[in-house]
Amino acid sequence: MHLAKKDRVLKRLIPQFGDARLQSRGDAFTTLARSIVGQQISVKAAQTVWERFAALPRAMTPDHVLKLKVDDMRAAGLSARKVEYLVDLAVHFHGGLVHAEAWAGMDDEAIIAELVAIRGIGRWTAEMFLIFHMLRPNVLPLDDVGLINGISRNYFSGEAVSRSDAREVAATWAPYCSVATWYIWRSLDPVPVEY
């Protein structure tokens, strides 16, 4: 494997987590809605709120979300801001402001640009979407605390690292930065997170 040959740390990590792999689940709209619901709350709380919210529309589609009443969304446990974000997400999909059907042929930065135009979606969320939903192989999420901590622990004996230090370490990972990042995350927490 490319990464094991190019990087001494990954050569050690990959065999420890060799059977696990990334799998995309859900459609783009649902994946992004779920990421908005989960922002800044615990995984358990996010799951509870998501289940309540997902029970409201007949189907988790932009059209159905746009028909929901704000009071019902708030009663499901969503903050006023998250309601605004979910409505903006639905508006972007419904109005054709994002081109989900064309994403397969677009480069990562073009997709990120479309996604960050949606309220409540920043670069980190867009990068997680590329990694976990689109299974893009070469995303390096330098805003991810886990990646920076993992690089610090595995490459710098726990010393603080800058984004440029992380970029330098990751230079050998291309064209598989997403895969390497996943293994670095596993080194910190063996249980994979699903988005």
ZIWOMO-V25802 format. One record per run of one state. SS is the DSSP state (2 for helix, 1 for strand, 0 for the rest). FROM is the first residue (numbers start at 1). LEN is the number of residues. If there is no record, write none. Layout:
ss & from & len
SS & FROM & LEN
SS & FROM & LEN
//
This chain:
ss & from & len
0 & 1 & 1
2 & 2 & 5
0 & 7 & 1
2 & 8 & 10
0 & 18 & 10
2 & 28 & 10
0 & 38 & 5
2 & 43 & 12
0 & 55 & 7
2 & 62 & 5
0 & 67 & 3
2 & 70 & 6
0 & 76 & 4
2 & 80 & 15
0 & 95 & 5
2 & 100 & 6
0 & 106 & 2
2 & 108 & 9
0 & 117 & 6
2 & 123 & 10
0 & 133 & 12
2 & 145 & 11
0 & 156 & 7
2 & 163 & 8
0 & 171 & 6
2 & 177 & 12
0 & 189 & 7
//
